[in-house]
Amino acid sequence: MSELPASLAEMAVAVLTTADGREKTALSRRCAAEWMEGGLPVGNARPPDRPARPDRPELLAPRDVPRRRPGTEAGRIALLHAVAHIELNAVDLHWDIIARFTDVPMPPGFYDDWVKAADEESKHFNLMCDCLEAMGSHYGALAAHAGMWRAAEDTADDLMGRLAVVPMVLEARGLDVTPGMIEIFRKAGDADAVAALETIYAEEVHHVAYGAKWFHFLCGRADSDPKDAFHSLVRRYFHGALKPPFNEEKRAEAGLPPDFYWPLAEERAD
Protein backbone atom coordinates (compact mmCIF):
# COMPACT_ATOMS: atom_id res chain seq x y z
CA MET A 1 0.00 0.00 0.00
CA SER A 2 1.50 3.32 -1.07
CA GLU A 3 2.36 5.99 1.47
CA LEU A 4 -0.11 8.85 1.76
CA PRO A 5 0.89 12.46 1.02
CA ALA A 6 2.03 14.60 3.94
CA SER A 7 -0.71 17.27 3.87
CA LEU A 8 -4.48 17.34 3.57
CA ALA A 9 -4.43 19.37 0.35
CA GLU A 10 -2.03 16.91 -1.28
CA MET A 11 -4.21 14.00 -0.18
CA ALA A 12 -7.19 15.76 -1.77
CA VAL A 13 -5.33 16.01 -5.08
CA ALA A 14 -4.36 12.33 -4.86
CA VAL A 15 -8.06 11.42 -4.61
CA LEU A 16 -9.03 13.81 -7.40
CA THR A 17 -6.43 12.31 -9.76
CA THR A 18 -7.48 8.67 -9.14
CA ALA A 19 -9.79 7.51 -11.94
CA ASP A 20 -11.36 4.20 -10.88
CA GLY A 21 -14.39 4.67 -8.63
CA ARG A 22 -13.66 1.89 -6.16
CA GLU A 23 -9.98 2.90 -6.00
CA LYS A 24 -10.87 6.59 -5.61
CA THR A 25 -13.23 5.92 -2.73
CA ALA A 26 -10.81 3.50 -1.01
CA LEU A 27 -8.10 6.18 -1.14
CA SER A 28 -10.62 8.80 0.01
CA ARG A 29 -11.46 6.74 3.08
CA ARG A 30 -7.76 6.12 3.88
CA CYS A 31 -7.05 9.85 3.62
CA ALA A 32 -10.04 10.72 5.79
CA ALA A 33 -8.92 8.28 8.49
CA GLU A 34 -5.39 9.72 8.37
CA TRP A 35 -6.70 13.29 8.77
CA MET A 36 -9.01 12.33 11.62
CA GLU A 37 -6.06 10.88 13.55
CA GLY A 38 -4.69 14.42 13.74
CA GLY A 39 -1.30 16.00 13.31
CA LEU A 40 -1.36 16.70 9.55
CA PRO A 41 -1.11 20.23 8.14
CA VAL A 42 -3.69 21.50 5.67
CA GLY A 43 -0.90 22.54 3.30
CA ASN A 44 -1.30 23.70 -0.28
CA ALA A 45 -1.71 21.87 -3.58
CA ARG A 46 -3.07 22.60 -7.03
CA PRO A 47 -6.18 20.53 -7.77
CA PRO A 48 -6.93 19.52 -11.37
CA ASP A 49 -9.54 21.48 -13.29
CA ARG A 50 -11.47 18.23 -13.67
CA PRO A 51 -11.14 15.04 -11.61
CA ALA A 52 -9.89 11.81 -13.15
CA ARG A 53 -12.71 9.56 -14.32
CA PRO A 54 -12.96 5.93 -15.46
CA ASP A 55 -13.56 5.16 -19.14
CA ARG A 56 -17.10 4.14 -18.22
CA PRO A 57 -19.77 5.37 -17.77
CA GLU A 58 -20.17 7.23 -21.04
CA LEU A 59 -20.98 10.84 -20.16
CA LEU A 60 -23.85 12.46 -22.05
CA ALA A 61 -25.64 15.79 -22.02
CA PRO A 62 -28.51 15.63 -19.50
CA ARG A 63 -31.15 15.62 -22.25
CA ASP A 64 -29.47 12.62 -23.92
CA VAL A 65 -29.40 10.33 -20.86
CA PRO A 66 -32.06 7.65 -21.50
CA ARG A 67 -35.17 7.77 -19.29
CA ARG A 68 -36.30 4.50 -17.73
CA ARG A 69 -39.46 3.66 -15.83
CA PRO A 70 -38.65 3.21 -12.11
CA GLY A 71 -41.37 0.54 -11.79
CA THR A 72 -39.24 -1.93 -13.77
CA GLU A 73 -36.05 -3.68 -12.70
CA ALA A 74 -34.16 -1.88 -15.49
CA GLY A 75 -35.54 1.39 -14.19
CA ARG A 76 -34.45 0.63 -10.64
CA ILE A 77 -30.96 -0.28 -11.87
CA ALA A 78 -30.85 3.04 -13.74
CA LEU A 79 -31.91 4.88 -10.58
CA LEU A 80 -29.17 3.24 -8.49
CA HIS A 81 -26.64 3.94 -11.25
CA ALA A 82 -27.62 7.63 -11.27
CA VAL A 83 -27.23 7.85 -7.49
CA ALA A 84 -23.83 6.13 -7.68
CA HIS A 85 -22.74 8.72 -10.25
CA ILE A 86 -23.94 11.56 -8.03
CA GLU A 87 -22.08 10.12 -5.03
CA LEU A 88 -18.81 9.72 -6.95
CA ASN A 89 -19.05 13.33 -8.09
CA ALA A 90 -19.76 14.35 -4.50
CA VAL A 91 -16.55 12.63 -3.33
CA ASP A 92 -14.60 14.79 -5.77
CA LEU A 93 -16.56 17.96 -4.96
CA HIS A 94 -15.77 17.64 -1.26
CA TRP A 95 -12.06 16.96 -1.78
CA ASP A 96 -11.95 19.79 -4.32
CA ILE A 97 -13.34 22.34 -1.85
CA ILE A 98 -10.58 21.30 0.56
CA ALA A 99 -7.73 21.67 -1.95
CA ARG A 100 -8.99 24.62 -4.01
CA PHE A 101 -9.63 27.20 -1.31
CA THR A 102 -6.62 26.86 1.01
CA ASP A 103 -5.89 30.54 0.32
CA VAL A 104 -9.05 31.43 2.29
CA PRO A 105 -8.27 31.33 6.05
CA MET A 106 -10.75 28.89 7.62
CA PRO A 107 -10.99 27.27 11.06
CA PRO A 108 -9.90 23.62 11.43
CA GLY A 109 -13.54 22.58 11.73
CA PHE A 110 -14.11 23.53 8.09
CA TYR A 111 -11.66 20.84 6.99
CA ASP A 112 -12.99 18.32 9.53
CA ASP A 113 -16.51 18.73 8.14
CA TRP A 114 -15.61 18.31 4.47
CA VAL A 115 -13.29 15.37 5.13
CA LYS A 116 -16.13 13.68 7.01
CA ALA A 117 -18.50 14.47 4.15
CA ALA A 118 -16.05 13.06 1.57
CA ASP A 119 -15.65 9.92 3.67
CA GLU A 120 -19.43 9.45 3.87
CA GLU A 121 -19.89 10.08 0.13
CA SER A 122 -17.24 7.41 -0.49
CA LYS A 123 -19.26 5.00 1.62
CA HIS A 124 -22.43 5.97 -0.26
CA PHE A 125 -20.83 5.27 -3.66
CA ASN A 126 -19.77 1.82 -2.52
CA LEU A 127 -23.23 1.08 -1.10
CA MET A 128 -24.75 1.93 -4.49
CA CYS A 129 -22.14 -0.18 -6.31
CA ASP A 130 -22.93 -3.12 -4.01
CA CYS A 131 -26.64 -2.76 -4.77
CA LEU A 132 -25.98 -2.58 -8.52
CA GLU A 133 -23.79 -5.67 -8.42
CA ALA A 134 -26.45 -7.54 -6.43
CA MET A 135 -28.83 -6.80 -9.33
CA GLY A 136 -26.35 -8.06 -11.92
CA SER A 137 -25.10 -4.65 -13.03
CA HIS A 138 -22.23 -2.32 -12.13
CA TYR A 139 -21.23 1.33 -12.13
CA GLY A 140 -20.30 2.23 -15.69
CA ALA A 141 -22.84 -0.09 -17.30
CA LEU A 142 -25.13 2.83 -18.24
CA ALA A 143 -24.60 6.33 -19.59
CA ALA A 144 -24.50 9.15 -17.05
CA HIS A 145 -24.98 12.90 -16.71
CA ALA A 146 -21.97 14.89 -18.02
CA GLY A 147 -22.87 18.20 -16.40
CA MET A 148 -22.27 17.45 -12.74
CA TRP A 149 -18.84 19.06 -12.53
CA ARG A 150 -20.13 22.33 -13.99
CA ALA A 151 -20.94 23.72 -10.54
CA ALA A 152 -17.32 23.19 -9.51
CA GLU A 153 -15.99 24.88 -12.64
CA ASP A 154 -18.35 27.84 -12.30
CA THR A 155 -17.39 28.42 -8.65
CA ALA A 156 -13.66 27.60 -8.89
CA ASP A 157 -12.76 31.10 -7.66
CA ASP A 158 -15.61 31.69 -5.21
CA LEU A 159 -15.85 29.72 -1.97
CA MET A 160 -19.17 31.28 -0.98
CA GLY A 161 -20.54 30.50 -4.44
CA ARG A 162 -19.37 26.90 -4.10
CA LEU A 163 -21.09 26.52 -0.73
CA ALA A 164 -24.29 28.10 -2.04
CA VAL A 165 -24.57 25.93 -5.15
CA VAL A 166 -23.15 22.53 -4.17
CA PRO A 167 -24.36 21.70 -0.64
CA MET A 168 -27.14 24.29 -0.33
CA VAL A 169 -28.77 23.71 -3.74
CA LEU A 170 -27.58 20.45 -5.31
CA GLU A 171 -27.30 18.36 -2.14
CA ALA A 172 -30.44 19.92 -0.70
CA ARG A 173 -32.23 18.63 -3.81
CA GLY A 174 -31.25 15.13 -2.70
CA LEU A 175 -33.25 15.67 0.49
CA ASP A 176 -36.31 16.39 -1.67
CA VAL A 177 -36.11 13.34 -3.95
CA THR A 178 -34.60 10.56 -1.82
CA PRO A 179 -37.78 9.68 0.13
CA GLY A 180 -39.53 8.91 -3.18
CA MET A 181 -36.64 6.66 -4.25
CA ILE A 182 -36.75 4.81 -0.93
CA GLU A 183 -40.46 4.13 -1.51
CA ILE A 184 -39.79 2.72 -5.00
CA PHE A 185 -37.36 0.15 -3.60
CA ARG A 186 -39.57 -0.59 -0.59
CA LYS A 187 -42.44 -1.45 -2.95
CA ALA A 188 -40.05 -3.66 -4.96
CA GLY A 189 -39.05 -5.54 -1.79
CA ASP A 190 -35.36 -4.59 -2.09
CA ALA A 191 -34.42 -4.26 1.58
CA ASP A 192 -30.70 -3.73 0.88
CA ALA A 193 -31.34 -0.79 -1.45
CA VAL A 194 -33.82 0.69 1.05
CA ALA A 195 -31.22 0.44 3.85
CA ALA A 196 -28.51 1.99 1.66
CA LEU A 197 -30.72 4.88 0.56
CA GLU A 198 -31.87 5.51 4.14
CA THR A 199 -28.21 5.78 5.19
CA ILE A 200 -27.56 8.26 2.39
CA TYR A 201 -30.69 10.26 3.28
CA ALA A 202 -29.70 10.59 6.93
CA GLU A 203 -26.11 11.60 6.24
CA GLU A 204 -26.85 14.03 3.40
CA VAL A 205 -28.67 16.24 5.91
CA HIS A 206 -25.30 16.79 7.60
CA HIS A 207 -23.62 17.74 4.30
CA VAL A 208 -26.25 20.38 3.57
CA ALA A 209 -25.83 21.60 7.15
CA TYR A 210 -22.05 21.93 6.70
CA GLY A 211 -22.70 24.11 3.67
CA ALA A 212 -25.17 26.31 5.54
CA LYS A 213 -22.89 26.58 8.58
CA TRP A 214 -19.81 27.70 6.66
CA PHE A 215 -21.83 29.92 4.34
CA HIS A 216 -23.19 31.77 7.37
CA PHE A 217 -19.68 31.92 8.85
CA LEU A 218 -18.33 33.64 5.73
CA CYS A 219 -21.31 35.97 5.57
CA GLY A 220 -20.69 36.97 9.18
CA ARG A 221 -17.05 37.63 8.45
CA ALA A 222 -18.00 39.78 5.44
CA ASP A 223 -20.86 41.48 7.34
CA SER A 224 -23.33 40.45 4.60
CA ASP A 225 -26.91 39.21 4.92
CA PRO A 226 -26.90 35.40 4.35
CA LYS A 227 -30.28 35.28 2.59
CA ASP A 228 -29.45 38.11 0.20
CA ALA A 229 -25.99 36.67 -0.49
CA PHE A 230 -27.46 33.22 -1.14
CA HIS A 231 -30.03 34.57 -3.60
CA SER A 232 -27.38 36.59 -5.45
CA LEU A 233 -24.93 33.69 -5.73
CA VAL A 234 -27.54 31.13 -6.82
CA ARG A 235 -28.78 33.51 -9.50
CA ARG A 236 -25.19 33.97 -10.68
CA TYR A 237 -23.98 30.39 -10.65
CA PHE A 238 -26.89 27.93 -10.72
CA HIS A 239 -28.15 26.87 -14.13
CA GLY A 240 -31.76 25.76 -14.04
CA ALA A 241 -34.74 26.13 -11.76
CA LEU A 242 -35.16 25.31 -8.09
CA LYS A 243 -38.02 22.85 -8.34
CA PRO A 244 -40.62 22.19 -5.66
CA PRO A 245 -41.88 20.20 -3.86
CA PHE A 246 -39.26 20.88 -1.20
CA ASN A 247 -38.58 18.73 1.85
CA GLU A 248 -39.05 21.65 4.19
CA GLU A 249 -38.57 19.61 7.37
CA LYS A 250 -35.17 18.18 6.40
CA ARG A 251 -34.05 21.45 4.81
CA ALA A 252 -34.87 23.26 8.06
CA GLU A 253 -32.98 20.59 10.01
CA ALA A 254 -29.96 21.37 7.81
CA GLY A 255 -30.25 25.13 8.40
CA LEU A 256 -32.09 26.12 5.21
CA PRO A 257 -35.28 28.09 5.98
CA PRO A 258 -37.99 28.42 3.30
CA ASP A 259 -37.23 32.09 2.60
CA PHE A 260 -33.86 31.01 1.20
CA TYR A 261 -35.20 28.79 -1.58
CA TRP A 262 -38.88 29.52 -2.23
CA PRO A 263 -38.28 33.00 -3.74
CA LEU A 264 -35.82 31.47 -6.23
CA ALA A 265 -38.33 28.78 -7.21
CA GLU A 266 -41.14 31.29 -7.65
CA GLU A 267 -39.17 33.76 -9.74
CA ARG A 268 -37.99 30.98 -12.10
CA ALA A 269 -41.62 29.89 -12.51
CA ASP A 270 -42.80 33.41 -13.49
Secondary structure, DSSP 8 states (H G I E B T S, - for coil): -----SSHHHHHHHHHT--SHHHHHHHHHHHHHHHHHS----------SS----S-S-EE-GGGS----TTSHHHHHHHHHHHHHHHHHHHHHHHHHHHHTTTS---HHHHHHHHHHHHHHHHHHHHHHHHHHHTT--TTSS-EES-TTHHHHHTTT-HHHHHHHIIIIIIHHHHHHHHHHHHHHHHTT-HHHHHHHHHHHHHHHHHHHHHHHHHHHHHHHHT--HHHHHHHHHHHH--S---S---HHHHHHTT--HHHHHHHHHHHH-
